[in-house]
Amino acid sequence: KTSPNINLVNLKFIGSDSYLEALFQDRYFHKNITHVRNCHFLTICFYLLAGLVDYFLFPNNLFWLFSIRFLIVVPIFLLGYFFTFSPQYKKFWHEISFFYILLTGVSFLIFIVIADPPRSYDYYVGVLVCMIFGYTFIRTKFILASIAGFILITAYLFIAVLIIEIPTQTLFNSLFYLFLFNFLGMLISRHIEISARNDFYLEYKLSNEQNKVIKLNNKLEHRVAERTRDLELSNRNLKIKIDDLHQSESERHKLEEQLRQTYKMEAIGTLAGGIAHDFNNILTGIFGYSRLVEMNLEEHNKAKKYLARLDQSAQRASALVQQILTFSRQAEQQKISITPHLILKEALKLLRSSIPSSIEIKKEIFSKAAIIADPIQIHQVIMNLCTNAYQAMSDTGGVMAIGLHEIEISGHENFYNPDMLSGKYLKLEISDTGHGIDKKILERIFDPYFTTKGLGKGTGLGLSMVDGIVKKSNGFINVHSIAGEGSVFKIFWPISEHQDQGNSDVSKKKETRQFRGTERIMLVDDETAILEPLQIILSKQGYHITTFTEGLSALKAFKKDPEQFDLVITDMTMPQMTGDKLSIEMLKIRENIPIILCTGYSEKTSDKEICKLGIRKYLQKPITAEELSASIQEVLYSKSQ
């Protein structure tokens, strides 16, 4: 139950809850003792200040008024205040508060009799103040405060009628306010005490229940500990038997752990032949055009043409590297608004050279709609399904169809999946005309480690990963397959109305122009093939370049004269001291030195981390002269602002 058994008159706990009365009184006293002392002190202060009324309104009656006020009532109040610090006060504090109400009220009634009428009639206001304090502030029991209130009203009526004969109109007015304040005070006092008792009751019950829970929990923990010891003993015995009878089982578990780590390597390995083919083609073109440039140095127009082709080949190699890094990158999941059609095109570029010519690729990419998902994970989904599709046709050839469409599903048409809500969806469909999947195993294809591929050709993690990624991005996946005819995988994602935030074409380069300057630049890179051309190019642009091939010598020169350089450009990965550590040491010496950090690839470094170090710019290799020139101007310009 949530409410206690309380006597409606004196508000005490009764019946099955009577045992709580003593506990309540003890808790109530300790909770309110500081408040009660403050009320005692304030009562004394206000009562003393009320002596000013005596002084200004009743100069002829000051002797008796001051005698009662300062020689009788105030000393009693002071004794009561100091008594609140006594251990005995706790036994009688309600009765003492009751006495204070009567003492204060009776003193004002005596003032009505002693002071000169008709002004003396207004001393009934003092009785009203006593009632307010008694019912609300000093936490007297409701029943005692009510008794004190009725005693004061009765005493006032007796004095007004039989002793000083207060005029009828004045008497009725004062009695109206006395009864009104007494009634309101009773309601407030009753509410305060009942609320306090209800709160105590709930706290007490809650504490009891908490203690019960703690005891049960301790008992349960004890039992769990006993059972754990028994289970540990049984487990040790069982393990000994299993080790003796099934030694190969432990080896299987070790193999599963190894396979768990090899999935991405498997995917990259699957594409390795095609990637190598692309790189070899690019390198062949670079060798050929470089030879043509050498042969046509005197014919500037032809040399420029071949140099442009060399630059295009380098751009292709850069784009291919970025595509590989995108697929293999391990980054923290970040769900943003993306347009899968761009990711699909990037994935097909990476897959193109790995797919045999016997397999025809049909593309039906008709939607540029956005979804909320992690772009790297969506890239992995596409790569996995496309790889599975062409592997299913690797021996026989066939057709791999890839479609991207928008569909709208209403409440009665969600035949794709009963859990799909009504609305617009982006459908990715990847199909093949390969060997298909047997109905007996179709329901198990998303189970971890389940695979139909031969030993060394699959870990069984790919489709399990696809299923997990699709679900995490609020999507659904359906599979239809007929053995000997092929398979169709359909993935549905809710379409997002937000603008695309996560796609970028890695093959695009910013159009920049060359800038000129006269600043002094420190250039640090352990690759002479990078250091030498950059030094020459920047020098021709007017900059004063000082080069270093490793970080320690660069730091030593910087320590010798930190002001001799306007900008530092450093590689990230170098022997003995990496670029980020070099930057940190330089910033300790000169905190406002502008630094540009360049890197070929680093899993541990991100733009946010670089900014936290105080480095101004972070560039990903390969870097063109135009890009570097623009970045130098950007950093130096931002420094001057």
C-alpha positions, 0 to 999 in steps of 0.5 A, spaced: 500 500 500 502 507 498 498 510 504 498 509 511 493 508 517 492 515 520 487 517 525 483 523 522 483 527 529 490 527 531 493 524 525 497 519 529 499 512 525 494 507 528 493 500 527 498 496 523 502 502 522 502 504 529 509 502 530 511 508 526 509 513 530 515 513 534 520 513 528 516 518 525 517 523 531 524 522 531 525 523 524 521 529 524 524 532 530 531 531 527 529 534 520 526 540 523 530 542 529 534 547 525 528 550 522 525 550 529 531 554 532 530 559 527 523 560 528 524 561 535 530 566 534 525 570 529 519 570 534 524 574 539 526 579 534 519 580 531 516 580 538 522 585 540 520 590 534 513 590 536 515 594 542 515 600 537 508 600 537 507 600 544 512 606 544 509 610 539 501 608 540 501 607 547 506 612 551 501 612 557 501 605 558 509 603 557 510 601 564 505 595 564 506 594 556 514 593 557 514 590 563 510 584 560 513 584 553 521 585 556 521 582 563 516 576 562 515 574 555 522 575 552 526 572 557 521 566 557 522 566 549 530 566 550 530 560 555 526 556 550 531 558 545 537 556 549 533 550 551 532 547 544 540 545 545 538 541 550 537 533 549 531 534 553 528 538 548 526 533 544 521 530 549 517 536 550 518 540 543 511 540 541 508 542 548 513 547 548 511 550 542 504 549 544 506 553 550 509 559 546 503 560 542 499 561 548 504 565 551 504 570 545 497 570 544 495 571 551 500 577 552 497 580 546 490 579 549 493 582 556 495 588 551 488 589 549 486 590 556 491 594 559 492 599 553 488 605 552 482 604 547 480 604 542 487 603 539 488 597 543 483 593 540 488 592 534 492 588 538 488 582 536 492 582 529 498 580 534 493 574 535 493 573 528 500 573 527 501 567 533 496 563 529 500 564 523 506 562 526 503 556 530 500 553 524 505 554 519 512 555 521 514 552 528 512 545 526 507 544 532 502 538 531 496 539 528 492 537 534 496 542 539 496 548 534 488 547 533 487 547 540 491 553 541 488 557 536 481 555 539 483 557 546 486 564 544 479 565 540 475 563 546 479 568 551 479 574 546 471 573 546 471 572 553 475 579 554 471 582 548 464 581 552 465 581 559 471 585 561 472 591 556 466 591 552 469 592 545 464 595 540 459 590 536 462 592 529 469 591 531 468 585 535 465 582 529 470 584 524 476 581 529 472 575 530 471 574 522 478 574 521 480 570 527 476 565 525 478 565 518 485 565 519 484 559 524 480 555 519 485 556 514 491 555 519 488 548 521 487 546 513 495 548 512 497 545 518 493 539 517 496 538 510 503 540 512 503 534 517 499 529 513 504 530 507 510 529 512 507 523 514 506 520 507 513 522 505 516 519 511 511 512 510 513 512 503 521 513 505 520 508 510 517 503 505 522 504 500 528 503 505 525 497 507 524 494 500 531 496 498 534 493 504 530 487 502 533 487 495 540 488 498 539 482 502 536 478 496 541 480 492 547 478 497 543 471 498 543 471 490 550 473 489 552 468 495 548 462 491 551 464 484 558 464 487 557 457 490 554 455 483 559 458 480 564 454 484 561 448 482 560 450 475 568 452 474 569 445 478 565 441 473 567 445 467 574 443 469 573 436 469 569 437 462 574 440 459 579 435 461 574 430 458 573 434 452 581 435 451 582 428 451 576 426 446 576 431 442 583 435 441 581 437 434 575 441 436 580 446 439 584 447 433 577 448 429 576 454 434 583 457 433 582 456 425 575 460 426 579 466 430 584 466 424 579 466 419 575 472 423 581 476 421 582 474 414 576 477 411 578 483 408 585 480 406 580 475 402 576 481 398 583 484 397 586 478 394 580 477 390 581 483 386 589 483 386 589 480 379 585 486 376 588 491 380 595 489 378 593 489 371 591 496 372 597 498 375 601 495 370 597 498 364 598 505 367 606 504 369 607 501 361 604 508 359 608 512 364 614 508 361 612 509 354 610 517 354 617 518 358 621 515 353 617 519 348 618 526 352 626 524 352 626 523 344 622 529 343 625 534 347 627 539 342 620 539 339 616 542 345 609 541 343 610 534 342 614 534 349 608 538 352 603 533 349 606 527 352 608 530 359 600 531 359 599 524 358 604 522 363 600 527 368 594 523 366 597 516 368 599 519 374 592 521 376 589 514 374 594 511 379 592 516 384 585 514 383 586 507 383 590 507 390 584 512 393 579 506 391 583 501 394 584 505 400 576 507 401 575 499 400 580 497 406 579 503 410 578 501 418 574 507 420 569 509 426 562 508 423 559 515 421 551 515 419 550 521 414 546 522 408 549 519 402 548 518 395 549 510 393 549 511 386 556 515 386 559 509 391 556 504 386 560 507 380 566 507 384 566 500 386 565 498 379 571 502 377 575 498 382 572 491 380 572 492 372 579 489 371 578 483 376 571 481 372 573 476 366 571 478 359 566 472 359 562 476 364 557 481 361 556 487 366 549 490 365 548 497 369 541 500 370 543 506 375 536 510 375 536 513 381 541 519 385 536 518 391 540 519 398 540 514 404 542 515 411 548 510 412 556 509 413 559 510 406 565 505 407 560 500 409 555 501 403 562 500 399 563 494 402 556 491 401 556 493 394 563 490 393 561 483 397 555 482 393 558 484 386 564 479 388 560 473 390 556 474 383 562 474 378 565 468 382 558 464 381 560 465 374 567 465 373 567 458 370 561 458 365 561 466 364 554 469 364 551 476 365 551 480 372 546 485 372 546 491 377 540 496 378 539 502 382 531 504 383 526 508 387 520 504 389 514 506 393 511 501 398 504 502 401 501 499 407 498 493 403 504 492 398 510 491 403 510 484 400 518 484 400 518 484 408 513 484 413 517 489 417 517 494 412 514 501 413 510 505 408 514 510 404 519 511 399 525 506 398 532 505 394 532 498 391 539 496 390 539 489 385 545 485 384 543 479 380 547 473 376 546 467 372 551 463 375 550 456 379 545 459 384 543 457 391 540 450 393 533 451 397 536 447 403 542 452 404 538 458 402 536 460 409 543 459 412 547 464 407 547 469 412 549 465 418 557 467 420 562 462 417 557 459 413 560 458 406 559 453 400 566 455 397 572 451 397 577 451 402 581 457 402 576 461 397 572 463 403 571 465 410 563 465 410 563 472 413 562 476 407 554 475 407 553 475 414 557 482 414 552 484 409 546 482 413 549 486 419 550 493 415 544 493 412 540 492 418 544 497 422 542 502 416 535 501 417 535 497 411 532 490 408 535 484 404 531 479 400 534 473 396 531 469 390 535 464 387 534 457 383 539 452 383 542 452 376 539 459 374 542 464 378 541 469 384 538 475 385 540 480 392 535 486 393 537 491 398 532 496 400 534 503 404 529 508 406 530 514 402 532 520 406 530 527 404 537 530 406 542 533 402 548 528 400 554 529 405 558 523 404 560 522 397 566 524 393 569 522 387 576 521 388 579 522 381 577 529 381 582 534 382 581 541 384 583 546 379 588 551 382 593 556 379 600 557 381 602 562 386 608 566 387 612 568 394 618 570 397 617 567 404 623 562 407 620 555 407 623 549 410 622 542 406 623 536 410 622 529 406 626 522 406 624 521 399 629 525 394 625 523 388 620 528 392 624 533 395 628 535 389 623 537 384 619 540 389 625 544 391 626 546 384 618 548 383 618 552 389 624 556 388 622 558 381 616 561 384 620 565 388 620 562 395 627 561 399 627 553 400 631 549 405 631 542 405 632 536 410 632 529 408 630 527 416 627 530 422 632 530 427 637 535 422 631 539 421 629 540 428 636 541 430 636 547 425 630 550 427 632 550 434 638 554 432 634 559 429 626 558 429 625 565 426 629 564 420 623 560 417 616 562 415 613 556 413 615 548 414 612 543 410 614 536 412 612 528 410 609 524 415 612 517 415 620 518 416 625 514 419 628 516 427 622 522 427 615 522 424 612 528 421 607 529 427 612 529 432 617 533 429 611 538 428 610 538 436 617 539 438 617 545 433 610 548 436 613 547 443 619 552 440 615 557 436 607 556 437 605 560 431 609 557 426 605 555 420 606 547 418 603 543 412 603 535 414 604 531 408 602 523 408 602 518 403 597 514 407 596 513 415 591 509 418 592 513 425 592 520 423 586 524 421 584 531 420 581 532 426 587 530 430 592 534 426 588 540 428 588 539 435 596 538 434 596 545 432 598 544 424 595 548 419 594 544 413 594 536 412 595 534 405 594 527 402 599 524 397 600 524 391 600 532 391 601 536 385 605 542 384 599 547 383 595 544 390 602 545 394 602 552 391 595 553 393 596 550 400 602 554 401 598 561 400 592 559 404 596 557 410 601 564 409 594 568 408 591 565 414 597 566 418 597 574 416 589 575 418 
